[in-house]
Amino acid sequence: MTLWCKLLGLAAGLSGLAAAADPEMMNLVMPDATMVMEINLAKIMASPIGSAMGEAMHQGMAKQLNVELTKAKPQFREQIAALSNIDWSGQVQDVVIASATGKQPAALAIVRTSLDAARLRALLTFAAERTEYEGVPILASAQSGGGVVAFLDNSIVLIGQMGDVKSAISRRSQHAALPAALAAQVAQYSSYDIWAASTGAFGKPLARPAAESGADATLAEYIAKVAGFHGGVRLKPDFDLSADVEMRTEKDAAEMADGLRWLTSAVQSQAKTAGKRGSGPEGLKYHVTGKRIVLSLHVPEEQIRAGLQQMRTAQASQMAAARQARVAPPSTVVALPSSGLPPPPPGTIRVQSSDMGTVLIPVGKQQ
């Protein structure tokens, strides 16, 4: 994956998926697509959750840029460092990711950004090769097979392989109709702030995130058993999730349902123990049909804000404790008074006597 994909993909990944379909961006999607997601960062950042995560997103991007800076060629480091000043949560508004199937499936990332021409020209310095196609500047990756980046009218960025990007550029003035089944899903979920549509089953298990143990490891196991997915999420004013998940086997679906039941019970039990009503996932509903799990979740905005406030309070307490630990005086060690005499020889102890003064007494022997 090139630096372009890392930077723009990270900006999208830190915020999740999103929003109603952008017609101009959707026209760039390949007509044989089997999967489309739209990521509307503008709507996400306007939600309570997005507002709370804005600073974390900026810090995450800055960290990734620092990593890339250390790996970059010397002549590129100044330009990479300049990117750390970009407000990715505010200057990247929308991301569409689309792919097809086949031996060499087409894949595209389509990004709408408010980056000005000067910032875009700074990005040009990363390219190993600069070309044009139908008047659109294209930058080739320095890595073989790393893909290209194209800039449309200083507002839309295309990322993909050269052939796929050129095809998308040619479609920009046309209306590319999606396959009927995929178009139906887009129509079903595009009213959500967050949505993904997919008509093709995953050819191989999804990449499992690194996890050592505990809840993360369990989640990774479930992810590997997912064969297909489509659904949407609304972040404002309330949180609403609607999803249709296809597992690889009926056994996998049953295990997923068991996991959902356990999660519901555990969260509700914890909330009851803490004396908090309404803190459990009461709005979670699901049913299993063969390999399919259809689920929905509703969380009121008041509950979301209360949870975010609890999180902020906990973080503030942790920071205060850390500051207190840094300024606390070191523990005082009281040194015993010294007799000024050398240590006794091995196998003896020194005893002070009022009659005989200081004497050495053997230990471990019969007297």
C-alpha positions as a printed NumPy array, in Angstrom:
array([[  0.   ,   0.   ,   0.   ],
       [  1.361,   3.408,  -0.944],
       [  1.734,   6.423,   1.285],
       [ -1.384,   7.892,  -0.367],
       [ -3.527,   4.958,   0.671],
       [ -2.093,   4.998,   4.183],
       [ -2.786,   8.676,   4.71 ],
       [ -6.254,   8.844,   3.208],
       [ -7.209,   5.365,   4.38 ],
       [ -6.19 ,   6.195,   7.943],
       [ -8.264,   9.368,   7.874],
       [-11.251,   7.31 ,   6.808],
       [-10.54 ,   4.342,   9.068],
       [-10.328,   6.392,  12.253],
       [-13.859,   7.632,  11.674],
       [-15.727,   4.6  ,  10.384],
       [-17.991,   4.337,   7.346],
       [-20.655,   6.857,   6.344],
       [-23.415,   8.805,   4.69 ],
       [-25.889,   9.159,   1.861],
       [-24.521,   8.55 ,  -1.61 ],
       [-22.776,  11.463,  -3.318],
       [-23.993,  11.352,  -6.977],
       [-20.806,  12.873,  -8.41 ],
       [-18.642,  10.366,  -6.583],
       [-20.943,   7.445,  -7.306],
       [-20.67 ,   8.139, -11.056],
       [-16.996,   7.207, -10.76 ],
       [-17.771,   3.726,  -9.397],
       [-17.203,   0.843, -11.826],
       [-20.466,  -0.483, -13.364],
       [-19.675,  -4.074, -12.353],
       [-19.07 ,  -3.229,  -8.68 ],
       [-20.051,  -5.797,  -6.055],
       [-19.169,  -3.693,  -2.995],
       [-19.538,   0.011,  -2.256],
       [-19.039,   1.93 ,   0.975],
       [-19.392,   5.662,   1.484],
       [-17.512,   7.424,   4.267],
       [-18.826,  10.906,   5.016],
       [-16.416,  12.412,   7.519],
       [-18.281,  15.732,   7.542],
       [-21.419,  14.107,   8.954],
       [-19.458,  11.926,  11.333],
       [-17.555,  14.873,  12.791],
       [-20.845,  16.753,  13.265],
       [-22.205,  13.968,  15.485],
       [-21.609,  13.736,  19.262],
       [-19.34 ,  10.725,  18.761],
       [-17.391,  12.419,  15.977],
       [-16.954,  15.609,  17.985],
       [-15.551,  13.597,  20.882],
       [-13.119,  11.678,  18.682],
       [-11.845,  14.645,  16.654],
       [ -8.704,  15.204,  18.721],
       [ -7.925,  11.476,  18.851],
       [ -8.186,  11.362,  15.066],
       [ -5.775,  14.278,  14.663],
       [ -3.284,  12.695,  17.042],
       [ -3.522,   9.352,  15.236],
       [ -2.837,  10.984,  11.879],
       [  0.137,  12.918,  13.257],
       [  1.593,   9.697,  14.673],
       [  1.245,   7.887,  11.332],
       [  2.885,  10.821,   9.519],
       [  5.836,  10.678,  11.907],
       [  6.256,   6.989,  11.101],
       [  6.195,   7.683,   7.366],
       [  8.644,  10.558,   7.857],
       [ 11.271,   8.263,   9.337],
       [ 10.94 ,   5.86 ,   6.371],
       [ 10.834,   8.476,   3.591],
       [ 13.688,   9.399,   1.304],
       [ 15.529,  12.547,   2.457],
       [ 14.206,  14.655,  -0.441],
       [ 10.603,  13.799,   0.565],
       [ 10.788,  14.406,   4.301],
       [ 10.026,  18.124,   4.177],
       [  6.839,  17.515,   2.187],
       [  5.684,  14.7  ,   4.461],
       [  6.291,  16.859,   7.514],
       [  4.137,  19.598,   5.942],
       [  1.203,  17.173,   5.778],
       [  1.101,  16.995,   9.574],
       [ -0.461,  20.484,   9.518],
       [ -3.5  ,  19.259,   7.591],
       [ -6.722,  18.985,   9.56 ],
       [ -7.771,  15.61 ,   8.163],
       [-11.   ,  15.559,  10.151],
       [-12.024,  18.879,   8.594],
       [-10.417,  18.839,   5.144],
       [-11.436,  15.346,   4.056],
       [-15.227,  15.323,   3.803],
       [-16.187,  12.11 ,   2.043],
       [-14.702,   8.761,   0.989],
       [-16.186,   6.151,  -1.35 ],
       [-14.555,   2.721,  -1.619],
       [-15.675,   0.377,  -4.387],
       [-14.518,  -2.973,  -5.718],
       [-15.536,  -5.703,  -8.146],
       [-14.771,  -9.419,  -8.422],
       [-12.677, -11.472, -10.828],
       [ -9.079, -12.562, -11.298],
       [ -7.906,  -8.933, -11.256],
       [-10.813,  -7.115,  -9.588],
       [-11.067,  -3.379, -10.009],
       [-10.814,  -1.338,  -6.818],
       [-11.066,   2.386,  -6.199],
       [-10.9  ,   4.85 ,  -3.32 ],
       [-12.66 ,   8.12 ,  -4.159],
       [-12.016,  11.01 ,  -1.765],
       [-13.666,  14.428,  -1.645],
       [-11.382,  16.965,  -0.006],
       [-11.188,  20.722,   0.536],
       [ -7.39 ,  20.757,   0.296],
       [ -6.393,  23.814,  -1.687],
       [ -4.239,  23.818,  -4.806],
       [ -1.071,  24.645,  -2.853],
       [ -1.484,  21.586,  -0.633],
       [ -2.231,  19.43 ,  -3.654],
       [  0.914,  20.663,  -5.387],
       [  2.854,  19.663,  -2.264],
       [  1.483,  16.155,  -2.696],
       [  2.791,  16.064,  -6.275],
       [  6.388,  15.917,  -5.031],
       [  5.829,  12.365,  -3.81 ],
       [  5.275,  10.903,  -7.263],
       [  7.863,   8.897,  -9.135],
       [  6.104,   9.857, -12.372],
       [  3.614,  12.571, -13.265],
       [  1.307,  12.169, -16.267],
       [ -2.069,  13.397, -17.476],
       [ -5.158,  11.648, -18.793],
       [ -8.03 ,  13.615, -20.305],
       [ -6.579,  16.705, -18.674],
       [ -6.446,  15.13 , -15.199],
       [ -3.019,  15.045, -13.448],
       [ -2.01 ,  11.541, -12.352],
       [  0.783,  10.657,  -9.933],
       [  2.348,   7.207, -10.06 ],
       [  3.63 ,   5.495,  -6.928],
       [  7.371,   5.115,  -6.494],
       [  6.757,   1.44 ,  -5.704],
       [  6.131,  -1.049,  -8.492],
       [  2.438,  -1.926,  -8.578],
       [  1.712,   0.62 ,  -5.855],
       [ -1.038,   2.357,  -7.795],
       [ -1.668,   5.949,  -8.815],
       [ -3.403,   9.065,  -7.539],
       [ -5.454,  11.418,  -9.737],
       [ -6.882,  14.849,  -8.843],
       [-10.223,  15.881, -10.354],
       [-10.962,  19.605, -10.255],
       [ -9.009,  20.032,  -6.982],
       [-11.827,  18.472,  -4.977],
       [-11.977,  14.729,  -5.739],
       [ -9.004,  12.379,  -5.449],
       [ -8.94 ,   8.947,  -7.114],
       [ -6.692,   6.176,  -5.75 ],
       [ -6.195,   2.83 ,  -7.504],
       [ -4.346,   1.042, -10.278],
       [ -3.677,   3.026, -13.454],
       [ -6.282,   1.234, -15.59 ],
       [ -9.023,   1.533, -12.96 ],
       [ -8.3  ,   5.221, -12.36 ],
       [ -8.33 ,   6.033, -16.075],
       [-11.653,   4.214, -16.481],
       [-13.114,   6.23 , -13.606],
       [-11.891,   9.475, -15.166],
       [-13.68 ,   8.55 , -18.4  ],
       [-16.9  ,   7.911, -16.469],
       [-16.916,  11.291, -14.726],
       [-19.216,  12.897, -17.311],
       [-21.49 ,   9.864, -17.59 ],
       [-24.033,   8.202, -15.337],
       [-22.752,   4.721, -14.494],
       [-25.665,   2.521, -13.42 ],
       [-24.85 ,   0.007, -10.698],
       [-26.029,  -3.605, -10.895],
       [-29.703,  -3.839,  -9.863],
       [-29.089,  -5.853,  -6.675],
       [-26.363,  -3.484,  -5.481],
       [-28.389,  -0.409,  -6.414],
       [-31.285,  -1.738,  -4.317],
       [-29.038,  -1.994,  -1.269],
       [-27.667,   1.513,  -1.83 ],
       [-31.242,   2.811,  -1.944],
       [-32.064,   0.879,   1.24 ],
       [-29.167,   2.145,   3.335],
       [-28.209,   5.53 ,   1.879],
       [-30.474,   7.332,   4.352],
       [-28.046,   6.301,   7.106],
       [-24.999,   8.321,   8.015],
       [-22.88 ,   5.165,   7.727],
       [-23.52 ,   2.463,   5.138],
       [-21.985,  -0.351,   3.15 ],
       [-23.569,  -2.345,   0.315],
       [-22.275,  -5.699,  -0.909],
       [-23.734,  -8.35 ,  -3.201],
       [-20.752, -10.668,  -3.441],
       [-19.571, -13.028,  -0.724],
       [-16.046, -12.487,   0.558],
       [-13.757, -14.852,  -1.336],
       [-11.549, -15.445,   1.694],
       [-11.815, -14.669,   5.397],
       [-11.525, -11.016,   6.307],
       [ -8.152,  -9.942,   7.629],
       [ -8.097, -10.611,  11.357],
       [ -6.781,  -7.766,  13.501],
       [ -3.847,  -8.584,  15.717],
       [ -5.184,  -9.711,  19.072],
       [ -3.531, -11.667,  21.837],
       [ -6.392, -12.634,  24.101],
       [ -9.646, -11.57 ,  25.675],
       [-12.44 ,  -9.717,  23.916],
       [-10.23 ,  -8.603,  21.008],
       [ -9.274, -12.187,  20.207],
       [-12.928, -13.288,  20.342],
       [-13.948, -10.457,  18.021],
       [-11.17 , -11.412,  15.594],
       [-12.513, -14.964,  15.489],
       [-16.008, -13.735,  14.618],
       [-14.69 , -11.395,  11.916],
       [-12.88 , -14.275,  10.215],
       [-16.207, -16.147,   9.939],
       [-18.079, -13.357,   8.13 ],
       [-18.825, -14.171,   4.476],
       [-20.821, -11.065,   3.539],
       [-22.244,  -7.875,   4.987],
       [-24.448,  -4.896,   4.194],
       [-25.916,  -2.318,   6.518],
       [-25.943,   1.228,   7.779],
       [-25.292,   3.338,  10.849],
       [-26.829,   6.676,  11.808],
       [-24.848,   8.725,  14.325],
       [-27.099,  11.731,  14.85 ],
       [-29.185,  12.515,  16.777],
       [-29.521,   8.932,  18.1  ],
       [-27.244,   6.013,  17.264],
       [-28.98 ,   3.511,  14.965],
       [-27.479,   0.406,  13.436],
       [-29.096,  -1.899,  10.886],
       [-27.106,  -4.804,   9.461],
       [-27.548,  -8.02 ,   7.504],
       [-24.585, -10.338,   8.099],
       [-23.947, -13.61 ,   6.29 ],
       [-21.7  , -16.065,   8.105],
       [-19.739, -18.824,   6.382],
       [-21.731, -21.66 ,   7.956],
       [-24.917, -22.083,   9.987],
       [-22.723, -23.12 ,  12.916],
       [-20.858, -19.798,  12.644],
       [-24.2  , -17.959,  12.68 ],
       [-25.319, -19.836,  15.794],
       [-22.037, -19.031,  17.538],
       [-22.408, -15.366,  16.623],
       [-25.934, -15.351,  18.064],
       [-24.612, -16.954,  21.27 ],
       [-21.984, -14.24 ,  21.456],
       [-24.601, -11.51 ,  21.077],
       [-26.706, -13.087,  23.832],
       [-23.719, -13.286,  26.142],
       [-22.731,  -9.686,  25.405],
       [-26.247,  -8.417,  26.1  ],
       [-26.455, -10.323,  29.366],
       [-22.986,  -9.262,  30.523],
       [-23.53 ,  -5.555,  29.848],
       [-26.954,  -5.54 ,  31.481],
       [-25.597,  -7.401,  34.517],
       [-22.724,  -4.935,  34.856],
       [-25.116,  -1.993,  34.599],
       [-27.392,  -3.522,  37.248],
       [-24.457,  -4.073,  39.598],
       [-23.396,  -0.445,  39.134],
       [-26.95 ,   0.709,  39.841],
       [-27.354,   2.242,  36.386],
       [-30.617,   1.759,  34.597],
       [-30.775,   2.025,  30.836],
       [-27.037,   1.41 ,  30.403],
       [-27.369,  -2.017,  28.829],
       [-27.979,  -2.681,  25.106],
       [-31.776,  -2.834,  25.522],
       [-32.161,  -1.612,  21.944],
       [-30.263,  -4.557,  20.44 ],
       [-32.494,  -6.872,  18.409],
       [-31.468,  -9.758,  16.166],
       [-32.694, -12.993,  14.641],
       [-30.951, -15.848,  12.835],
       [-32.112, -17.505,   9.622],
       [-29.706, -20.185,   8.434],
       [-26.374, -18.46 ,   7.868],
       [-27.843, -14.952,   8.07 ],
       [-28.07 , -12.694,  11.108],
       [-30.251,  -9.596,  10.837],
       [-29.702,  -7.165,  13.683],
       [-30.489,  -3.635,  14.769],
       [-29.374,  -1.433,  17.638],
       [-30.769,   1.856,  18.928],
       [-29.029,   4.051,  21.53 ],
       [-30.619,   7.423,  22.495],
       [-28.489,  10.544,  22.148],
       [-28.769,  11.219,  25.905],
       [-27.203,   7.853,  26.64 ],
       [-24.416,   8.473,  24.147],
       [-23.591,  11.839,  25.694],
       [-23.667,  10.345,  29.193],
       [-21.262,   7.615,  28.113],
       [-18.926,  10.124,  26.488],
       [-18.982,  12.248,  29.646],
       [-18.113,   9.218,  31.768],
       [-15.231,   8.484,  29.416],
       [-13.935,  12.058,  29.655],
       [-14.216,  11.975,  33.465],
       [-12.291,   8.702,  33.629],
       [ -9.584,  10.061,  31.311],
       [ -9.295,  13.245,  33.385],
       [ -8.908,  11.179,  36.564],
       [ -6.205,   9.056,  34.974],
       [ -4.316,  12.149,  33.793],
       [ -4.586,  13.748,  37.232],
       [ -3.27 ,  10.569,  38.869],
       [ -0.378,  10.449,  36.395],
       [  0.511,  14.095,  37.115],
       [  0.356,  13.447,  40.868],
       [  2.656,  10.471,  40.489],
       [  5.186,  12.604,  38.578],
       [  5.306,  15.375,  41.207],
       [  5.155,  13.162,  44.347],
       [  8.385,  13.419,  46.396],
       [ 10.548,  10.299,  46.472],
       [ 10.216,   8.112,  49.516],
       [ 12.699,   8.925,  52.278],
       [ 15.128,   6.182,  53.235],
       [ 16.428,   6.452,  56.794],
       [ 20.029,   5.319,  57.039],
       [ 21.129,   3.537,  60.195],
       [ 23.97 ,   5.208,  62.094],
       [ 27.399,   3.821,  61.225],
       [ 29.865,   2.572,  63.878],
       [ 32.804,   3.665,  61.746],
       [ 34.272,   0.135,  62.022],
       [ 34.925,  -2.186,  59.061],
       [ 32.416,  -5.001,  58.546],
       [ 33.057,  -8.087,  60.692],
       [ 34.887, -11.048,  59.132],
       [ 32.716, -13.797,  57.617],
       [ 31.286, -16.186,  60.248],
       [ 31.301, -13.579,  63.029],
       [ 29.13 , -10.848,  64.449],
       [ 30.232,  -7.698,  66.292],
       [ 28.799,  -7.133,  69.786],
       [ 29.206,  -4.044,  71.945],
       [ 29.807,  -4.839,  75.617],
       [ 30.101,  -2.343,  78.503],
       [ 32.795,  -4.507,  80.13 ],
       [ 34.789,  -5.776,  77.181],
       [ 34.151,  -3.114,  74.59 ],
       [ 33.542,  -4.312,  71.019],
       [ 34.122,  -8.067,  70.569],
       [ 33.741, -10.493,  67.653],
       [ 31.749, -13.645,  68.373],
       [ 31.836, -16.656,  66.016],
       [ 28.415, -17.825,  64.796],
       [ 27.367, -21.288,  63.758],
       [ 29.871, -22.988,  66.078],
       [ 29.674, -24.557,  69.55 ],
       [ 30.871, -22.189,  72.31 ]])
